[in-house]
Amino acid sequence: MDARHYSRRRGQHGTPRLPRKLIIQIPCLNEAETLPITLADLPRQVPGYDIVEWLIVDDGSSDDTVEVAKAHGADHIVSLGGRYGLAVAFMVGVETCLRLGADTIVNTDADNQYRAEYIPDLVRPILEGRAQIVIGARPILETENFSWFKRRLQRLGSWVVRAASKTDIPDAPSGFRAIHREAAMQLNVFSAYTYTLETIVQAGRKRIPITWVPIKTNPPLRPSRLISSVPRYVALSVLTILRIFITYKPARFFGILSLIALVPGLISIIRFLVLFWLGRGGGHVQSLVLGASLVGLSALLLLGGVIADLIATNRRLLEDIRVRMCRQEARLSYSTRGEVSVEPDRPDTAQTS
Protein backbone atom coordinates (compact mmCIF):
# COMPACT_ATOMS: atom_id res chain seq x y z
CA MET A 1 0.00 0.00 0.00
CA ASP A 2 1.48 3.32 -1.06
CA ALA A 3 1.90 5.79 1.79
CA ARG A 4 1.23 8.68 -0.61
CA HIS A 5 -2.44 7.70 -0.58
CA TYR A 6 -2.68 8.90 2.99
CA SER A 7 -3.38 12.54 3.77
CA ARG A 8 -1.27 14.48 6.24
CA ARG A 9 -2.72 15.22 9.64
CA ARG A 10 -2.24 18.25 11.81
CA GLY A 11 0.07 17.98 14.79
CA GLN A 12 0.68 20.43 17.60
CA HIS A 13 0.63 24.14 16.76
CA GLY A 14 -1.01 23.32 13.42
CA THR A 15 2.14 21.78 11.87
CA PRO A 16 1.55 18.91 9.45
CA ARG A 17 2.17 15.43 10.87
CA LEU A 18 3.06 12.62 8.50
CA PRO A 19 1.36 9.27 9.01
CA ARG A 20 3.18 7.11 11.54
CA LYS A 21 4.35 3.90 9.88
CA LEU A 22 5.02 0.46 11.37
CA ILE A 23 6.73 -2.17 9.23
CA ILE A 24 6.72 -5.82 10.32
CA GLN A 25 9.71 -7.62 8.82
CA ILE A 26 10.18 -11.37 8.52
CA PRO A 27 13.51 -12.95 7.49
CA CYS A 28 12.73 -16.14 5.53
CA LEU A 29 14.55 -19.22 4.33
CA ASN A 30 12.37 -21.89 2.68
CA GLU A 31 9.25 -20.91 4.62
CA ALA A 32 6.61 -21.60 1.94
CA GLU A 33 4.71 -23.94 4.27
CA THR A 34 4.72 -21.83 7.44
CA LEU A 35 4.63 -18.31 5.97
CA PRO A 36 0.87 -18.32 5.11
CA ILE A 37 0.06 -19.11 8.76
CA THR A 38 2.37 -16.36 9.99
CA LEU A 39 1.04 -13.72 7.59
CA ALA A 40 -2.56 -14.64 8.37
CA ASP A 41 -1.97 -13.67 12.01
CA LEU A 42 -0.20 -10.35 11.32
CA PRO A 43 -2.25 -7.21 11.98
CA ARG A 44 -3.06 -4.53 9.44
CA GLN A 45 -3.89 -2.04 12.17
CA VAL A 46 -1.90 -1.36 15.34
CA PRO A 47 -2.89 1.37 17.85
CA GLY A 48 -0.62 4.38 17.54
CA TYR A 49 0.20 3.85 13.84
CA ASP A 50 -1.52 5.08 10.71
CA ILE A 51 0.17 2.60 8.36
CA VAL A 52 1.13 -1.04 8.93
CA GLU A 53 3.11 -2.81 6.21
CA TRP A 54 4.75 -6.22 5.89
CA LEU A 55 8.29 -6.82 4.60
CA ILE A 56 9.66 -10.24 3.65
CA VAL A 57 13.44 -10.75 3.45
CA ASP A 58 14.16 -13.87 1.39
CA ASP A 59 17.56 -15.34 2.28
CA GLY A 60 17.99 -17.37 -0.92
CA SER A 61 15.01 -19.71 -0.54
CA SER A 62 14.85 -22.62 -2.96
CA ASP A 63 11.10 -23.16 -2.51
CA ASP A 64 8.12 -20.90 -3.29
CA THR A 65 8.63 -18.52 -0.35
CA VAL A 66 8.59 -15.39 -2.54
CA GLU A 67 5.50 -16.44 -4.50
CA VAL A 68 3.69 -17.37 -1.27
CA ALA A 69 4.60 -13.99 0.26
CA LYS A 70 3.20 -12.15 -2.76
CA ALA A 71 0.03 -14.23 -2.76
CA HIS A 72 -0.62 -13.62 0.94
CA GLY A 73 -0.33 -9.84 1.01
CA ALA A 74 3.30 -8.94 1.66
CA ASP A 75 3.80 -5.25 0.81
CA HIS A 76 7.55 -5.48 0.17
CA ILE A 77 9.87 -8.38 -0.67
CA VAL A 78 13.65 -8.21 -0.57
CA SER A 79 15.47 -11.11 -2.27
CA LEU A 80 19.11 -11.46 -1.23
CA GLY A 81 19.99 -13.65 -4.21
CA GLY A 82 21.78 -16.22 -2.04
CA ARG A 83 22.11 -17.51 1.50
CA TYR A 84 23.83 -14.92 3.68
CA GLY A 85 22.55 -15.96 7.09
CA LEU A 86 19.93 -14.76 9.53
CA ALA A 87 21.94 -11.77 10.81
CA VAL A 88 22.51 -10.36 7.32
CA ALA A 89 18.85 -10.88 6.41
CA PHE A 90 17.84 -9.05 9.59
CA MET A 91 20.10 -6.06 8.89
CA VAL A 92 19.06 -5.82 5.22
CA GLY A 93 15.46 -5.79 6.40
CA VAL A 94 16.16 -3.04 8.94
CA GLU A 95 17.94 -0.88 6.36
CA THR A 96 15.12 -1.40 3.86
CA CYS A 97 12.50 -0.48 6.47
CA LEU A 98 14.36 2.76 7.15
CA ARG A 99 14.36 3.58 3.44
CA LEU A 100 10.64 2.88 3.34
CA GLY A 101 10.12 5.51 6.02
CA ALA A 102 9.36 3.23 8.97
CA ASP A 103 8.95 4.92 12.35
CA THR A 104 9.06 1.54 14.10
CA ILE A 105 10.25 -1.87 12.91
CA VAL A 106 8.90 -5.11 14.36
CA ASN A 107 10.93 -8.25 13.67
CA THR A 108 9.31 -11.66 13.94
CA ASP A 109 9.94 -15.21 12.73
CA ALA A 110 8.39 -16.92 9.72
CA ASP A 111 7.54 -20.08 11.67
CA ASN A 112 4.81 -18.25 13.64
CA GLN A 113 6.59 -18.97 16.93
CA TYR A 114 5.74 -15.50 18.24
CA ARG A 115 2.11 -14.52 18.68
CA ALA A 116 1.30 -11.45 16.60
CA GLU A 117 -1.37 -10.45 19.12
CA TYR A 118 1.48 -9.13 21.33
CA ILE A 119 2.66 -6.59 18.75
CA PRO A 120 0.66 -3.74 20.37
CA ASP A 121 2.31 -4.59 23.71
CA LEU A 122 5.69 -4.74 22.01
CA VAL A 123 5.48 -1.25 20.49
CA ARG A 124 3.78 0.45 23.45
CA PRO A 125 7.03 1.38 25.30
CA ILE A 126 8.28 3.00 22.08
CA LEU A 127 5.06 4.96 21.58
CA GLU A 128 5.23 6.10 25.19
CA GLY A 129 8.85 7.20 24.81
CA ARG A 130 10.15 4.77 27.45
CA ALA A 131 12.41 2.75 25.13
CA GLN A 132 13.80 2.56 21.61
CA ILE A 133 14.21 -1.23 21.57
CA VAL A 134 11.71 -3.65 23.09
CA ILE A 135 12.30 -7.41 23.36
CA GLY A 136 9.45 -9.90 23.62
CA ALA A 137 10.50 -12.18 26.49
CA ARG A 138 9.19 -15.72 26.34
CA PRO A 139 8.42 -17.74 29.51
CA ILE A 140 11.47 -19.95 29.01
CA LEU A 141 10.90 -22.29 31.97
CA GLU A 142 7.21 -22.68 31.09
CA THR A 143 7.60 -23.31 27.34
CA GLU A 144 6.68 -26.96 26.89
CA ASN A 145 8.39 -27.49 23.53
CA PHE A 146 11.77 -26.41 25.00
CA SER A 147 13.84 -29.27 26.36
CA TRP A 148 15.30 -29.10 29.87
CA PHE A 149 18.76 -28.44 28.45
CA LYS A 150 17.53 -25.77 26.03
CA ARG A 151 15.73 -23.93 28.82
CA ARG A 152 18.89 -23.80 30.92
CA LEU A 153 21.00 -22.88 27.92
CA GLN A 154 18.68 -19.99 27.02
CA ARG A 155 18.75 -18.69 30.61
CA LEU A 156 22.54 -18.99 30.75
CA GLY A 157 22.93 -17.13 27.45
CA SER A 158 20.60 -14.38 28.63
CA TRP A 159 22.58 -14.03 31.87
CA VAL A 160 25.85 -13.68 29.94
CA VAL A 161 24.32 -11.03 27.66
CA ARG A 162 22.94 -9.13 30.67
CA ALA A 163 26.42 -9.09 32.18
CA ALA A 164 28.03 -8.03 28.91
CA SER A 165 25.48 -5.35 28.03
CA LYS A 166 24.49 -4.15 31.53
CA THR A 167 20.83 -4.56 30.57
CA ASP A 168 18.05 -6.54 32.24
CA ILE A 169 16.67 -8.50 29.25
CA PRO A 170 15.57 -11.94 30.52
CA ASP A 171 15.28 -13.55 27.05
CA ALA A 172 18.20 -12.33 24.95
CA PRO A 173 17.82 -14.92 22.11
CA SER A 174 14.25 -13.80 21.39
CA GLY A 175 13.85 -12.57 17.81
CA PHE A 176 10.50 -10.90 18.54
CA ARG A 177 11.42 -7.26 18.99
CA ALA A 178 10.37 -3.70 18.15
CA ILE A 179 12.95 -1.09 17.16
CA HIS A 180 12.53 2.66 16.87
CA ARG A 181 14.11 4.13 13.74
CA GLU A 182 16.67 6.12 15.79
CA ALA A 183 17.90 2.91 17.40
CA ALA A 184 17.81 1.02 14.09
CA MET A 185 20.24 3.51 12.56
CA GLN A 186 22.82 2.74 15.24
CA LEU A 187 22.76 -1.05 15.00
CA ASN A 188 25.57 -2.94 13.25
CA VAL A 189 25.73 -6.73 13.17
CA PHE A 190 29.13 -8.30 12.50
CA SER A 191 28.10 -11.95 12.83
CA ALA A 192 26.39 -13.79 9.98
CA TYR A 193 24.98 -16.33 12.45
CA THR A 194 22.56 -14.42 14.66
CA TYR A 195 21.69 -10.83 15.49
CA THR A 196 19.84 -11.35 18.77
CA LEU A 197 22.71 -11.27 21.26
CA GLU A 198 24.85 -8.73 19.43
CA THR A 199 22.16 -6.09 19.07
CA ILE A 200 21.34 -6.20 22.79
CA VAL A 201 25.00 -5.82 23.76
CA GLN A 202 25.32 -2.94 21.30
CA ALA A 203 22.24 -1.28 22.76
CA GLY A 204 23.72 -1.49 26.23
CA ARG A 205 27.12 -0.21 25.15
CA LYS A 206 25.63 2.63 23.11
CA ARG A 207 23.15 3.53 25.87
CA ILE A 208 20.13 2.96 23.64
CA PRO A 209 17.03 2.74 25.88
CA ILE A 210 15.98 -0.92 25.86
CA THR A 211 13.32 -2.85 27.75
CA TRP A 212 11.22 -6.01 27.48
CA VAL A 213 7.60 -7.14 27.69
CA PRO A 214 6.29 -10.62 28.54
CA ILE A 215 4.87 -12.65 25.66
CA LYS A 216 3.67 -16.17 24.95
CA THR A 217 4.46 -18.36 21.96
CA ASN A 218 2.64 -20.68 19.60
CA PRO A 219 3.35 -24.42 19.34
CA PRO A 220 6.26 -25.12 16.94
CA LEU A 221 5.46 -25.72 13.27
CA ARG A 222 8.93 -27.10 12.51
CA PRO A 223 12.20 -27.89 14.33
CA SER A 224 14.51 -24.98 15.13
CA ARG A 225 17.12 -24.31 12.44
CA LEU A 226 19.25 -22.04 14.59
CA ILE A 227 19.96 -24.68 17.26
CA SER A 228 20.52 -27.71 15.06
CA SER A 229 23.55 -28.57 17.18
CA VAL A 230 23.70 -27.48 20.82
CA PRO A 231 27.52 -27.48 21.10
CA ARG A 232 27.78 -25.45 17.88
CA TYR A 233 25.15 -23.00 19.10
CA VAL A 234 26.98 -22.54 22.42
CA ALA A 235 30.34 -22.09 20.68
CA LEU A 236 28.99 -19.55 18.19
CA SER A 237 27.15 -17.63 20.91
CA VAL A 238 30.32 -17.43 23.03
CA LEU A 239 32.35 -16.30 20.01
CA THR A 240 29.74 -13.63 19.23
CA ILE A 241 29.87 -12.22 22.75
CA LEU A 242 33.68 -12.39 22.77
CA ARG A 243 33.84 -10.58 19.43
CA ILE A 244 31.61 -7.82 20.78
CA PHE A 245 33.85 -7.39 23.83
CA ILE A 246 36.91 -7.10 21.59
CA THR A 247 35.11 -4.68 19.29
CA TYR A 248 33.75 -2.34 21.96
CA LYS A 249 36.31 -2.76 24.78
CA PRO A 250 39.57 -3.67 23.03
CA ALA A 251 41.88 -1.87 25.48
CA ARG A 252 40.33 -3.63 28.46
CA PHE A 253 40.31 -7.03 26.73
CA PHE A 254 43.94 -6.93 25.63
CA GLY A 255 44.94 -5.24 28.89
CA ILE A 256 43.58 -8.19 30.87
CA LEU A 257 45.39 -10.65 28.59
CA SER A 258 48.58 -8.60 28.95
CA LEU A 259 48.30 -8.65 32.73
CA ILE A 260 47.71 -12.42 32.71
CA ALA A 261 50.97 -12.90 30.83
CA LEU A 262 52.89 -10.24 32.78
CA VAL A 263 52.32 -11.53 36.32
CA PRO A 264 53.77 -15.06 35.88
CA GLY A 265 56.54 -13.57 33.73
CA LEU A 266 57.62 -11.21 36.48
CA ILE A 267 57.36 -14.01 39.05
CA SER A 268 59.66 -16.20 36.95
CA ILE A 269 62.19 -13.39 36.52
CA ILE A 270 62.14 -12.52 40.24
CA ARG A 271 62.58 -16.20 41.08
CA PHE A 272 65.66 -16.40 38.89
CA LEU A 273 67.12 -13.18 40.37
CA VAL A 274 66.61 -14.46 43.92
CA LEU A 275 68.24 -17.77 43.12
CA PHE A 276 71.07 -16.00 41.27
CA TRP A 277 71.66 -13.76 44.30
CA LEU A 278 71.84 -16.88 46.47
CA GLY A 279 74.41 -18.38 44.09
CA ARG A 280 72.14 -21.02 42.61
CA GLY A 281 71.05 -19.25 39.42
CA GLY A 282 73.09 -21.37 37.03
CA GLY A 283 70.59 -24.23 37.03
CA HIS A 284 67.53 -22.06 36.70
CA VAL A 285 68.12 -20.16 33.47
CA GLN A 286 64.85 -21.61 32.17
CA SER A 287 62.99 -19.38 34.64
CA LEU A 288 64.66 -16.33 33.12
CA VAL A 289 63.86 -17.49 29.59
CA LEU A 290 60.24 -18.22 30.49
CA GLY A 291 59.87 -14.93 32.33
CA ALA A 292 61.38 -12.90 29.49
CA SER A 293 59.11 -14.64 26.97
CA LEU A 294 55.99 -13.93 29.02
CA VAL A 295 56.97 -10.28 29.56
CA GLY A 296 57.59 -9.95 25.83
CA LEU A 297 54.20 -11.53 25.11
CA SER A 298 52.62 -9.12 27.59
CA ALA A 299 54.19 -6.16 25.80
CA LEU A 300 52.92 -7.42 22.43
CA LEU A 301 49.41 -7.87 23.81
CA LEU A 302 49.51 -4.37 25.30
CA LEU A 303 50.65 -2.96 21.95
CA GLY A 304 47.87 -4.92 20.25
CA GLY A 305 45.40 -3.36 22.67
CA VAL A 306 46.61 0.14 21.82
CA ILE A 307 46.29 -0.54 18.09
CA ALA A 308 42.87 -2.15 18.55
CA ASP A 309 41.70 0.83 20.61
CA LEU A 310 42.79 3.21 17.84
CA ILE A 311 40.92 1.07 15.31
CA ALA A 312 37.85 1.10 17.59
CA THR A 313 38.02 4.90 17.78
CA ASN A 314 38.12 5.07 13.98
CA ARG A 315 35.21 2.63 13.81
CA ARG A 316 33.16 4.83 16.13
CA LEU A 317 33.84 7.81 13.89
CA LEU A 318 32.72 5.78 10.86
CA GLU A 319 29.61 4.65 12.75
CA ASP A 320 28.79 8.28 13.55
CA ILE A 321 29.11 9.12 9.86
CA ARG A 322 26.90 6.15 8.98
CA VAL A 323 24.25 7.21 11.50
CA ARG A 324 24.21 10.74 10.08
CA MET A 325 23.83 9.38 6.55
CA CYS A 326 21.04 7.05 7.71
CA ARG A 327 19.28 9.99 9.35
CA GLN A 328 19.48 12.01 6.16
CA GLU A 329 18.10 9.09 4.14
CA ALA A 330 15.41 8.50 6.76
CA ARG A 331 14.36 12.17 6.67
CA LEU A 332 14.10 11.98 2.90
CA SER A 333 12.10 8.75 2.93
CA TYR A 334 10.02 9.97 5.86
CA SER A 335 9.04 13.12 3.99
CA THR A 336 8.43 11.50 0.60
CA ARG A 337 6.98 8.18 1.83
CA GLY A 338 7.16 5.79 -1.06
CA GLU A 339 8.91 8.07 -3.56
CA VAL A 340 12.44 6.87 -2.82
CA SER A 341 14.41 3.81 -3.82
CA VAL A 342 14.54 0.98 -1.30
CA GLU A 343 17.46 -0.95 -2.75
CA PRO A 344 19.43 -2.34 0.23
CA ASP A 345 23.17 -1.77 0.60
CA ARG A 346 24.03 -5.24 1.78
CA PRO A 347 24.51 -7.70 0.23
CA ASP A 348 25.20 -6.42 -3.27
CA THR A 349 22.96 -9.01 -4.92
CA ALA A 350 19.84 -8.03 -2.99
CA GLN A 351 16.79 -7.13 -5.04
CA THR A 352 13.63 -5.40 -3.87
CA SER A 353 10.14 -5.81 -5.24
C-alpha positions in Angstrom: 0.0 0.0 0.0 1.5 3.3 -1.1 1.9 5.8 1.8 1.2 8.7 -0.6 -2.4 7.7 -0.6 -2.7 8.9 3.0 -3.4 12.5 3.8 -1.3 14.5 6.2 -2.7 15.2 9.6 -2.2 18.3 11.8 0.1 18.0 14.8 0.7 20.4 17.6 0.6 24.1 16.8 -1.0 23.3 13.4 2.1 21.8 11.9 1.6 18.9 9.4 2.2 15.4 10.9 3.1 12.6 8.5 1.4 9.3 9.0 3.2 7.1 11.5 4.4 3.9 9.9 5.0 0.5 11.4 6.7 -2.2 9.2 6.7 -5.8 10.3 9.7 -7.6 8.8 10.2 -11.4 8.5 13.5 -13.0 7.5 12.7 -16.1 5.5 14.6 -19.2 4.3 12.4 -21.9 2.7 9.2 -20.9 4.6 6.6 -21.6 1.9 4.7 -23.9 4.3 4.7 -21.8 7.4 4.6 -18.3 6.0 0.9 -18.3 5.1 0.1 -19.1 8.8 2.4 -16.4 10.0 1.0 -13.7 7.6 -2.6 -14.6 8.4 -2.0 -13.7 12.0 -0.2 -10.4 11.3 -2.3 -7.2 12.0 -3.1 -4.5 9.4 -3.9 -2.0 12.2 -1.9 -1.4 15.3 -2.9 1.4 17.8 -0.6 4.4 17.5 0.2 3.8 13.8 -1.5 5.1 10.7 0.2 2.6 8.4 1.1 -1.0 8.9 3.1 -2.8 6.2 4.8 -6.2 5.9 8.3 -6.8 4.6 9.7 -10.2 3.7 13.4 -10.7 3.4 14.2 -13.9 1.4 17.6 -15.3 2.3 18.0 -17.4 -0.9 15.0 -19.7 -0.5 14.9 -22.6 -3.0 11.1 -23.2 -2.5 8.1 -20.9 -3.3 8.6 -18.5 -0.4 8.6 -15.4 -2.5 5.5 -16.4 -4.5 3.7 -17.4 -1.3 4.6 -14.0 0.3 3.2 -12.1 -2.8 0.0 -14.2 -2.8 -0.6 -13.6 0.9 -0.3 -9.8 1.0 3.3 -8.9 1.7 3.8 -5.3 0.8 7.5 -5.5 0.2 9.9 -8.4 -0.7 13.7 -8.2 -0.6 15.5 -11.1 -2.3 19.1 -11.5 -1.2 20.0 -13.6 -4.2 21.8 -16.2 -2.0 22.1 -17.5 1.5 23.8 -14.9 3.7 22.6 -16.0 7.1 19.9 -14.8 9.5 21.9 -11.8 10.8 22.5 -10.4 7.3 18.8 -10.9 6.4 17.8 -9.0 9.6 20.1 -6.1 8.9 19.1 -5.8 5.2 15.5 -5.8 6.4 16.2 -3.0 8.9 17.9 -0.9 6.4 15.1 -1.4 3.9 12.5 -0.5 6.5 14.4 2.8 7.2 14.4 3.6 3.4 10.6 2.9 3.3 10.1 5.5 6.0 9.4 3.2 9.0 9.0 4.9 12.3 9.1 1.5 14.1 10.2 -1.9 12.9 8.9 -5.1 14.4 10.9 -8.2 13.7 9.3 -11.7 13.9 9.9 -15.2 12.7 8.4 -16.9 9.7 7.5 -20.1 11.7 4.8 -18.3 13.6 6.6 -19.0 16.9 5.7 -15.5 18.2 2.1 -14.5 18.7 1.3 -11.5 16.6 -1.4 -10.4 19.1 1.5 -9.1 21.3 2.7 -6.6 18.8 0.7 -3.7 20.4 2.3 -4.6 23.7 5.7 -4.7 22.0 5.5 -1.3 20.5 3.8 0.5 23.5 7.0 1.4 25.3 8.3 3.0 22.1 5.1 5.0 21.6 5.2 6.1 25.2 8.9 7.2 24.8 10.2 4.8 27.4 12.4 2.8 25.1 13.8 2.6 21.6 14.2 -1.2 21.6 11.7 -3.7 23.1 12.3 -7.4 23.4 9.4 -9.9 23.6 10.5 -12.2 26.5 9.2 -15.7 26.3 8.4 -17.7 29.5 11.5 -20.0 29.0 10.9 -22.3 32.0 7.2 -22.7 31.1 7.6 -23.3 27.3 6.7 -27.0 26.9 8.4 -27.5 23.5 11.8 -26.4 25.0 13.8 -29.3 26.4 15.3 -29.1 29.9 18.8 -28.4 28.5 17.5 -25.8 26.0 15.7 -23.9 28.8 18.9 -23.8 30.9 21.0 -22.9 27.9 18.7 -20.0 27.0 18.7 -18.7 30.6 22.5 -19.0 30.8 22.9 -17.1 27.4 20.6 -14.4 28.6 22.6 -14.0 31.9 25.8 -13.7 29.9 24.3 -11.0 27.7 22.9 -9.1 30.7 26.4 -9.1 32.2 28.0 -8.0 28.9 25.5 -5.3 28.0 24.5 -4.2 31.5 20.8 -4.6 30.6 18.0 -6.5 32.2 16.7 -8.5 29.3 15.6 -11.9 30.5 15.3 -13.6 27.1 18.2 -12.3 24.9 17.8 -14.9 22.1 14.2 -13.8 21.4 13.8 -12.6 17.8 10.5 -10.9 18.5 11.4 -7.3 19.0 10.4 -3.7 18.2 13.0 -1.1 17.2 12.5 2.7 16.9 14.1 4.1 13.7 16.7 6.1 15.8 17.9 2.9 17.4 17.8 1.0 14.1 20.2 3.5 12.6 22.8 2.7 15.2 22.8 -1.1 15.0 25.6 -2.9 13.3 25.7 -6.7 13.2 29.1 -8.3 12.5 28.1 -11.9 12.8 26.4 -13.8 10.0 25.0 -16.3 12.4 22.6 -14.4 14.7 21.7 -10.8 15.5 19.8 -11.3 18.8 22.7 -11.3 21.3 24.8 -8.7 19.4 22.2 -6.1 19.1 21.3 -6.2 22.8 25.0 -5.8 23.8 25.3 -2.9 21.3 22.2 -1.3 22.8 23.7 -1.5 26.2 27.1 -0.2 25.1 25.6 2.6 23.1 23.2 3.5 25.9 20.1 3.0 23.6 17.0 2.7 25.9 16.0 -0.9 25.9 13.3 -2.9 27.8 11.2 -6.0 27.5 7.6 -7.1 27.7 6.3 -10.6 28.5 4.9 -12.6 25.7 3.7 -16.2 24.9 4.5 -18.4 22.0 2.6 -20.7 19.6 3.4 -24.4 19.3 6.3 -25.1 16.9 5.5 -25.7 13.3 8.9 -27.1 12.5 12.2 -27.9 14.3 14.5 -25.0 15.1 17.1 -24.3 12.4 19.3 -22.0 14.6 20.0 -24.7 17.3 20.5 -27.7 15.1 23.6 -28.6 17.2 23.7 -27.5 20.8 27.5 -27.5 21.1 27.8 -25.5 17.9 25.2 -23.0 19.1 27.0 -22.5 22.4 30.3 -22.1 20.7 29.0 -19.6 18.2 27.2 -17.6 20.9 30.3 -17.4 23.0 32.3 -16.3 20.0 29.7 -13.6 19.2 29.9 -12.2 22.8 33.7 -12.4 22.8 33.8 -10.6 19.4 31.6 -7.8 20.8 33.8 -7.4 23.8 36.9 -7.1 21.6 35.1 -4.7 19.3 33.8 -2.3 22.0 36.3 -2.8 24.8 39.6 -3.7 23.0 41.9 -1.9 25.5 40.3 -3.6 28.5 40.3 -7.0 26.7 43.9 -6.9 25.6 44.9 -5.2 28.9 43.6 -8.2 30.9 45.4 -10.7 28.6 48.6 -8.6 28.9 48.3 -8.7 32.7 47.7 -12.4 32.7 51.0 -12.9 30.8 52.9 -10.2 32.8 52.3 -11.5 36.3 53.8 -15.1 35.9 56.5 -13.6 33.7 57.6 -11.2 36.5 57.4 -14.0 39.1 59.7 -16.2 36.9 62.2 -13.4 36.5 62.1 -12.5 40.2 62.6 -16.2 41.1 65.7 -16.4 38.9 67.1 -13.2 40.4 66.6 -14.5 43.9 68.2 -17.8 43.1 71.1 -16.0 41.3 71.7 -13.8 44.3 71.8 -16.9 46.5 74.4 -18.4 44.1 72.1 -21.0 42.6 71.0 -19.2 39.4 73.1 -21.4 37.0 70.6 -24.2 37.0 67.5 -22.1 36.7 68.1 -20.2 33.5 64.8 -21.6 32.2 63.0 -19.4 34.6 64.7 -16.3 33.1 63.9 -17.5 29.6 60.2 -18.2 30.5 59.9 -14.9 32.3 61.4 -12.9 29.5 59.1 -14.6 27.0 56.0 -13.9 29.0 57.0 -10.3 29.6 57.6 -10.0 25.8 54.2 -11.5 25.1 52.6 -9.1 27.6 54.2 -6.2 25.8 52.9 -7.4 22.4 49.4 -7.9 23.8 49.5 -4.4 25.3 50.6 -3.0 22.0 47.9 -4.9 20.2 45.4 -3.4 22.7 46.6 0.1 21.8 46.3 -0.5 18.1 42.9 -2.1 18.6 41.7 0.8 20.6 42.8 3.2 17.8 40.9 1.1 15.3 37.9 1.1 17.6 38.0 4.9 17.8 38.1 5.1 14.0 35.2 2.6 13.8 33.2 4.8 16.1 33.8 7.8 13.9 32.7 5.8 10.9 29.6 4.7 12.8 28.8 8.3 13.5 29.1 9.1 9.9 26.9 6.2 9.0 24.3 7.2 11.5 24.2 10.7 10.1 23.8 9.4 6.6 21.0 7.1 7.7 19.3 10.0 9.4 19.5 12.0 6.2 18.1 9.1 4.1 15.4 8.5 6.8 14.4 12.2 6.7 14.1 12.0 2.9 12.1 8.8 2.9 10.0 10.0 5.9 9.0 13.1 4.0 8.4 11.5 0.6 7.0 8.2 1.8 7.2 5.8 -1.1 8.9 8.1 -3.6 12.4 6.9 -2.8 14.4 3.8 -3.8 14.5 1.0 -1.3 17.5 -0.9 -2.8 19.4 -2.3 0.2 23.2 -1.8 0.6 24.0 -5.2 1.8 24.5 -7.7 0.2 25.2 -6.4 -3.3 23.0 -9.0 -4.9 19.8 -8.0 -3.0 16.8 -7.1 -5.0 13.6 -5.4 -3.9 10.1 -5.8 -5.2 
